[in-house]
């Protein structure tokens, strides 16, 4: 399989709801699952792109939206093993508990820095322990994990990567010239990219669902304006 095909597949990975709230819930859940005791505080730092994109997004299986509730549900009941679908099994009881955490001021989500490079630093504190999950470069890529102040998984990295500093940090698309991309477009076999049809079908179903939902506004408006 061509590297660009792999890139397209990776970039089209399904998520439950919008990617950013799912990623926030995933990070918090990953930290929560590594500590014991009752949660007393959750603190999440995000890059500006993550913060903005999740700020007004609705959350699957919830009437709530945005960064705070994504983090709260991550602490209450999200399942990190499901990745970006971590909020798949949220219940009304979970929503009620998350609302309590937010109303009691136990959830803090802040803009850490301006930039598009994805960073999520999710810290969960309990009566007994604390754990911080650090995500870098990808919505579910855990770079390192600290527990009670000690790095227990991965490798801690200070600051953000400079261009060309680490070959692993260079996006795959930047490794190909425009000529290579054009050649790929003209020669890639249909069977290799047939999965794109599945993505189209999924998005069409989502569009139809959105047109009938009371939660959506832009979709029905644009549909009406454009006939």
C-alpha positions in Angstrom: 0.0 0.0 0.0 1.3 3.5 -0.9 2.4 5.8 1.9 -0.1 8.4 0.7 -2.9 5.8 0.8 -2.0 5.0 4.4 -2.0 8.7 5.2 -5.5 9.1 3.8 -6.8 6.1 5.7 -5.3 7.4 9.0 -6.7 10.9 8.4 -10.2 9.5 7.7 -10.4 7.5 11.0 -13.9 7.6 12.3 -14.7 9.4 15.6 -17.8 9.5 17.7 -18.9 13.1 17.4 -16.3 15.8 16.7 -12.7 14.7 17.1 -11.5 17.3 19.7 -14.0 16.6 22.5 -13.3 12.9 22.0 -9.6 13.5 22.2 -10.0 15.5 25.4 -12.2 12.8 27.0 -9.7 10.1 25.9 -6.7 11.9 27.5 -8.6 12.5 30.8 -9.9 9.0 30.8 -6.4 7.6 30.2 -5.1 9.6 33.3 -8.2 8.6 35.4 -7.7 4.9 34.7 -4.2 5.1 36.2 -5.1 6.4 39.6 -7.2 5.2 42.6 -9.5 7.2 44.8 -12.2 9.8 44.1 -11.5 12.5 41.6 -11.0 15.8 43.3 -9.7 17.9 40.4 -9.1 17.8 36.6 -6.8 20.2 34.8 -6.4 20.2 31.1 -4.1 22.4 28.9 -4.7 22.6 25.2 -3.1 24.2 22.2 -5.2 27.0 20.6 -6.5 24.8 17.7 -7.8 22.1 20.1 -9.3 24.6 22.5 -11.1 26.5 19.7 -12.4 23.4 17.9 -13.9 21.8 21.0 -15.2 25.0 22.6 -18.8 24.9 21.2 -18.9 21.3 20.0 -21.8 19.0 21.1 -20.8 15.9 22.9 -22.1 12.4 21.9 -24.7 10.9 24.3 -25.0 14.3 26.2 -27.0 17.5 26.0 -23.8 19.4 27.0 -21.0 20.7 24.8 -17.5 22.1 25.0 -14.2 21.6 26.7 -15.3 21.5 30.3 -17.9 18.8 29.8 -15.6 16.7 27.5 -13.0 16.7 30.3 -15.6 16.0 33.0 -17.1 13.0 31.1 -13.5 11.8 30.6 -13.1 11.8 34.4 -16.5 10.2 35.1 -17.0 7.4 32.6 -15.1 7.6 29.2 -13.3 4.5 28.1 -9.8 5.3 26.9 -9.5 1.9 25.2 -12.0 3.1 22.6 -9.8 6.0 21.5 -11.7 8.8 19.8 -14.9 6.8 20.5 -14.2 7.0 24.3 -17.6 8.6 24.9 -19.6 5.8 23.2 -21.2 4.4 26.4 -22.0 7.6 28.4 -25.3 7.3 30.3 -27.6 9.9 31.9 -26.1 9.1 35.3 -22.7 9.9 33.9 -24.0 13.2 32.5 -25.4 14.1 35.9 -22.1 13.4 37.7 -20.1 15.3 35.1 -22.4 18.3 35.6 -21.8 18.1 39.3 -18.0 18.2 38.7 -18.3 21.3 36.5 -20.7 23.1 38.8 -18.4 22.4 41.8 -15.5 24.0 39.9 -13.5 20.8 39.9 -12.8 20.9 36.1 -10.3 23.4 34.6 -9.5 23.6 30.9 -7.2 26.3 29.6 -5.5 27.5 26.4 -1.8 26.5 26.9 -0.3 28.2 23.8 -1.1 29.5 20.3 -0.4 27.0 17.6 -1.8 24.2 15.4 0.5 21.5 16.7 -1.7 19.3 18.8 -1.0 19.2 22.5 -3.1 17.9 25.3 -1.9 17.8 28.9 -4.6 16.1 31.0 -4.0 15.9 34.8 -6.3 14.0 37.1 -6.0 14.4 40.9 -7.6 12.1 43.5 -7.5 12.0 47.2 -4.6 9.6 46.9 -2.7 10.1 43.6 -2.2 12.2 40.6 -1.6 11.3 36.9 -0.8 13.5 33.9 -1.2 12.3 30.3 0.7 14.2 27.7 -0.5 13.9 24.0 1.6 15.3 21.2 1.1 15.7 17.4 -1.9 13.4 17.1 -5.3 13.3 18.9 -4.6 10.0 20.6 -0.7 9.8 20.6 0.4 9.6 24.2 4.0 10.9 24.3 4.5 10.3 28.0 2.7 9.8 31.3 3.6 11.0 34.7 2.3 9.5 37.9 2.9 11.2 41.2 5.6 13.3 39.6 7.5 10.4 38.0 7.5 9.5 34.3 6.1 6.0 34.2 5.5 5.6 30.4 7.1 7.1 27.3 9.7 9.8 27.1 9.1 13.4 28.4 9.9 16.1 25.9 10.3 19.8 26.8 8.7 22.4 24.5 7.4 21.9 21.0 9.3 20.4 18.1 11.2 22.8 15.8 10.9 22.3 12.1 13.2 19.5 11.0 14.3 18.9 14.6 13.0 15.4 14.7 12.3 13.5 11.5 9.5 11.6 13.2 7.7 14.9 13.8 7.6 15.9 10.1 4.1 15.2 8.8 4.0 12.5 6.1 2.4 14.8 3.5 5.5 17.0 3.8 7.7 14.1 2.7 6.3 14.1 -0.8 6.8 16.6 -3.6 3.8 18.0 -5.6 5.1 15.9 -8.6 5.0 12.7 -6.4 1.4 13.5 -5.2 0.3 14.1 -8.8 1.8 10.8 -9.9 0.0 9.1 -7.1 -3.3 10.6 -8.0 -2.9 9.5 -11.6 -1.7 6.0 -10.9 -3.2 4.7 -7.7 -5.4 1.7 -8.2 -9.2 1.9 -7.5 -9.1 -1.1 -5.2 -6.5 0.6 -3.0 -8.7 3.7 -2.4 -12.1 2.0 -2.5 -12.5 2.7 1.3 -13.1 6.3 0.5 -16.6 5.3 -0.8 -17.3 4.0 2.7 -16.3 7.3 4.2 -18.5 9.1 1.7 -21.5 6.9 2.6 -20.9 7.5 6.3 -20.8 11.2 5.9 -23.9 11.2 3.7 -25.8 9.4 6.5 -24.4 11.9 9.0 -25.7 14.8 6.8 -29.2 13.2 6.6 -29.2 12.8 10.4 -28.1 16.4 10.9 -30.9 17.7 8.7 -33.5 16.1 10.9 -31.8 17.0 14.3 -33.0 19.9 16.5 -29.3 20.4 17.6 -28.1 21.4 14.1 -28.6 24.8 12.5 -26.2 25.5 9.7 -26.9 22.2 7.8 -30.6 22.7 7.5 -30.2 26.4 6.7 -27.6 25.8 4.0 -29.7 23.0 2.5 -32.7 25.2 2.3 -30.7 28.2 0.8 -29.2 25.9 -1.8 -32.3 23.9 -2.6 
